[in-house]
Structure formats: C-alpha cells, structure tokens
Amino acid sequence: MIAATEHWFTRAVIGLNLCPFAKNVHVKGQIRYVVSKAANVGDLIVELTDELRLLESSDPQQTNTTLFITPHAFEDFSDYNDALFKRGWSLTAARKTCMVGGMLMSSVITLSAFVSNIYLMLAFFGIAYASLAFAAASICGRCRATSRRYRITLRRSAASRISR
C-alpha cells in the first residue's frame, strides 16, 4: 500500500508538479506514510487526530509531511460524502460541498496575477489545480456510485423477469 502510494506521489504529485513543495520533502526523506486500519469514520477520526498530534510534536527536519492513507474507510469517493450525511449534514450539503468547495478553492489562481514571488504564484497554481481535481473526483465518484446502483437495479429487474 505504501509503495503504491509513494509511486503515485512521485509520478503524479511530483511528476506533474502539482505541489511545488512536494519534491523537496520527498528528496530529503521527510514524508511519513501512514496506513490507517480504520474501517469507519469514528476510528478514522481518532487515528487522524493521533497522527496530527505526532506530526505537530515531531522535528520538521525529520518529518515534515504525512500522507495518511485510508484504504478501508472510504473505498469510493462518494463514501466520504455519505459519511458527512450520516454525521448530520443535509444530503444536498454532503453531495455538493466537495464539488462547490473545490471549484471555489480553484479561484485562488486569480491571486497569482497579483504576486511577484514565483514560488507563491506556483503555490496558487498548485492549490487551484488540486482543488479542481478534488471537485472532479467528487463528481466522478458520484457518477460511479449512481452507475453501480443502476447496474444493480437492472440485474435485479432482469433476475425477477427470468424467475417469472
């Protein structure tokens, strides 16, 4: 799991230069990869809180960034939205927060026109690109979930016709 995540990180995040700070911490070996064992949101929050405390107390020269991998808690991106709904969010807010939030965050690209520091400009580009990817993942995750439900419905209706 860690090897696959590290491969994705080097190929996508560093390779596509999505984050201007990623290469530096990767080269210095300052990234901590953590695989969560949590299978539900409650356990995930506990593990994430513990990891944030550990990151806060660690020496930045040793551990500067943590990639928190959750292979069991959210198998599909729409599961994240469902978790928001189960925690009391309205269905509309849970479904649209990621999409709208990502689109709004992508607007930080306009700030790059007003800064003279190239690194700050690249940071704004990175945030905008990542935010659009987050919004797109929200939309695609919902499409996959809808498609899966539709296929299950078709299978059930076909099975009921065959059994008649």
MOLINKA-V236376 format. One record per pair of residues at least 12 apart in sequence whose C-alpha atoms are under 10 Angstrom apart, sorted by sequence separation. I is the first residue (numbers start at 1). J is the second residue. D is the distance in whole Angstrom. If there is no record, write none. Layout:
<<I | J | D> <I | J | D>>
//
This chain:
<<10 | 22 | 9> <14 | 26 | 9> <35 | 47 | 10> <36 | 48 | 8> <54 | 66 | 10> <81 | 93 | 9> <82 | 94 | 7> <109 | 121 | 8> <112 | 124 | 6> <9 | 22 | 9> <10 | 23 | 8> <34 | 47 | 10> <81 | 94 | 5> <82 | 95 | 8> <84 | 97 | 10> <108 | 121 | 10> <109 | 122 | 9> <111 | 124 | 7> <112 | 125 | 7> <9 | 23 | 10> <34 | 48 | 10> <52 | 66 | 9> <80 | 94 | 9> <81 | 95 | 6> <109 | 123 | 9> <110 | 124 | 8> <111 | 125 | 9> <36 | 51 | 10> <51 | 66 | 8> <80 | 95 | 9> <81 | 96 | 9> <108 | 123 | 10> <109 | 124 | 5> <110 | 125 | 9> <10 | 26 | 8> <51 | 67 | 10> <52 | 68 | 10> <78 | 94 | 9> <81 | 97 | 8> <108 | 124 | 6> <109 | 125 | 6> <9 | 26 | 9> <34 | 51 | 8> <51 | 68 | 8> <78 | 95 | 8> <81 | 98 | 8> <107 | 124 | 9> <108 | 125 | 8> <109 | 126 | 9> <80 | 98 | 10> <106 | 124 | 9> <107 | 125 | 10> <108 | 126 | 10> <109 | 127 | 8> <110 | 128 | 9> <32 | 51 | 10> <105 | 124 | 10> <106 | 125 | 8> <108 | 127 | 7> <109 | 128 | 6> <6 | 26 | 9> <48 | 68 | 8> <106 | 126 | 9> <107 | 127 | 9> <108 | 128 | 6> <109 | 129 | 9> <47 | 68 | 9> <48 | 69 | 10> <106 | 127 | 7> <107 | 128 | 6> <108 | 129 | 10> <48 | 70 | 10> <105 | 127 | 7> <106 | 128 | 4> <107 | 129 | 10> <32 | 55 | 9> <105 | 128 | 6> <106 | 129 | 7> <108 | 131 | 10> <104 | 128 | 9> <105 | 129 | 9> <106 | 130 | 8> <107 | 131 | 9> <6 | 31 | 10> <102 | 127 | 10> <103 | 128 | 8> <105 | 130 | 9> <106 | 131 | 5> <107 | 132 | 9> <44 | 70 | 8> <102 | 128 | 8> <103 | 129 | 10> <105 | 131 | 6> <106 | 132 | 6> <6 | 33 | 8> <102 | 129 | 9> <104 | 131 | 8> <105 | 132 | 8> <106 | 133 | 9> <5 | 33 | 8> <44 | 72 | 10> <102 | 130 | 8> <103 | 131 | 7> <104 | 132 | 9> <106 | 134 | 10> <30 | 59 | 10> <31 | 60 | 10> <44 | 73 | 7> <102 | 131 | 4> <103 | 132 | 6> <105 | 134 | 10> <106 | 135 | 9> <2 | 32 | 10> <3 | 33 | 9> <5 | 35 | 10> <30 | 60 | 8> <32 | 62 | 9> <43 | 73 | 9> <44 | 74 | 10> <101 | 131 | 8> <102 | 132 | 6> <103 | 133 | 9> <105 | 135 | 10> <2 | 33 | 6> <30 | 61 | 7> <31 | 62 | 8> <32 | 63 | 6> <39 | 70 | 9> <42 | 73 | 10> <100 | 131 | 10> <101 | 132 | 9> <102 | 133 | 8> <103 | 134 | 9> <104 | 135 | 9> <1 | 33 | 10> <2 | 34 | 8> <29 | 61 | 9> <30 | 62 | 5> <31 | 63 | 6> <32 | 64 | 8> <33 | 65 | 9> <34 | 66 | 7> <35 | 67 | 8> <36 | 68 | 7> <37 | 69 | 9> <38 | 70 | 7> <39 | 71 | 8> <40 | 72 | 8> <41 | 73 | 7> <99 | 131 | 9> <100 | 132 | 10> <102 | 134 | 6> <103 | 135 | 6> <1 | 34 | 10> <2 | 35 | 7> <28 | 61 | 9> <29 | 62 | 8> <30 | 63 | 4> <31 | 64 | 6> <32 | 65 | 6> <33 | 66 | 6> <34 | 67 | 6> <35 | 68 | 6> <36 | 69 | 6> <37 | 70 | 7> <38 | 71 | 8> <39 | 72 | 5> <40 | 73 | 5> <41 | 74 | 9> <98 | 131 | 9> <99 | 132 | 8> <101 | 134 | 9> <102 | 135 | 5> <103 | 136 | 9> <1 | 35 | 8> <28 | 62 | 9> <29 | 63 | 8> <30 | 64 | 5> <31 | 65 | 5> <32 | 66 | 5> <33 | 67 | 5> <34 | 68 | 5> <35 | 69 | 5> <36 | 70 | 5> <37 | 71 | 8> <38 | 72 | 6> <39 | 73 | 4> <40 | 74 | 8> <99 | 133 | 10> <100 | 134 | 10> <101 | 135 | 7> <102 | 136 | 8> <25 | 60 | 10> <28 | 63 | 10> <29 | 64 | 9> <30 | 65 | 6> <31 | 66 | 6> <32 | 67 | 6> <33 | 68 | 6> <34 | 69 | 6> <35 | 70 | 6> <36 | 71 | 7> <37 | 72 | 7> <38 | 73 | 6> <39 | 74 | 8> <99 | 134 | 7> <100 | 135 | 7> <102 | 137 | 10> <25 | 61 | 9> <28 | 64 | 10> <29 | 65 | 10> <30 | 66 | 9> <31 | 67 | 7> <32 | 68 | 8> <33 | 69 | 7> <34 | 70 | 9> <35 | 71 | 7> <36 | 72 | 8> <37 | 73 | 8> <38 | 74 | 10> <39 | 75 | 10> <98 | 134 | 7> <99 | 135 | 4> <102 | 138 | 9> <25 | 62 | 10> <35 | 72 | 9> <36 | 73 | 8> <98 | 135 | 6> <99 | 136 | 7> <25 | 63 | 9> <26 | 64 | 10> <97 | 135 | 9> <98 | 136 | 9> <99 | 137 | 8> <100 | 138 | 10> <25 | 64 | 7> <26 | 65 | 9> <41 | 80 | 9> <96 | 135 | 9> <98 | 137 | 9> <99 | 138 | 6> <25 | 65 | 7> <98 | 138 | 6> <99 | 139 | 7> <42 | 83 | 10> <97 | 138 | 9> <98 | 139 | 9> <41 | 83 | 7> <96 | 138 | 8> <22 | 65 | 9> <40 | 83 | 9> <41 | 84 | 9> <95 | 138 | 8> <96 | 139 | 9> <95 | 139 | 9> <41 | 86 | 10> <41 | 87 | 9> <95 | 142 | 8> <77 | 134 | 10> <81 | 138 | 8> <9 | 67 | 9> <80 | 138 | 9> <78 | 137 | 9> <77 | 137 | 7> <78 | 138 | 7> <81 | 141 | 10> <6 | 67 | 9> <76 | 137 | 10> <77 | 138 | 6> <78 | 139 | 9> <80 | 141 | 10> <81 | 142 | 9> <5 | 67 | 9> <76 | 138 | 10> <77 | 139 | 9> <78 | 140 | 9> <79 | 141 | 9> <5 | 68 | 10> <77 | 140 | 8> <78 | 141 | 5> <79 | 142 | 9> <5 | 69 | 8> <77 | 141 | 5> <78 | 142 | 6> <2 | 67 | 9> <76 | 141 | 7> <77 | 142 | 8> <78 | 143 | 9> <2 | 68 | 10> <76 | 142 | 9> <78 | 144 | 9> <79 | 145 | 9> <2 | 69 | 8> <77 | 144 | 9> <78 | 145 | 7> <1 | 69 | 8> <76 | 144 | 9> <77 | 145 | 9> <78 | 146 | 10> <1 | 70 | 10> <76 | 145 | 8> <1 | 71 | 8> <21 | 119 | 9> <20 | 119 | 7> <20 | 120 | 9> <20 | 121 | 10> <21 | 122 | 10> <20 | 122 | 6> <21 | 123 | 8> <19 | 122 | 8> <20 | 123 | 6> <18 | 122 | 9> <19 | 123 | 7> <20 | 124 | 10> <17 | 122 | 9> <18 | 123 | 9> <19 | 124 | 9> <20 | 125 | 9> <21 | 126 | 10> <19 | 125 | 9> <20 | 126 | 7> <18 | 125 | 8> <19 | 126 | 5> <20 | 127 | 10> <17 | 125 | 10> <18 | 126 | 5> <19 | 127 | 8> <17 | 126 | 8> <18 | 127 | 8> <16 | 126 | 10> <18 | 128 | 9> <19 | 129 | 9> <18 | 129 | 7> <19 | 130 | 8> <18 | 130 | 7> <13 | 126 | 10> <13 | 130 | 9>>
//
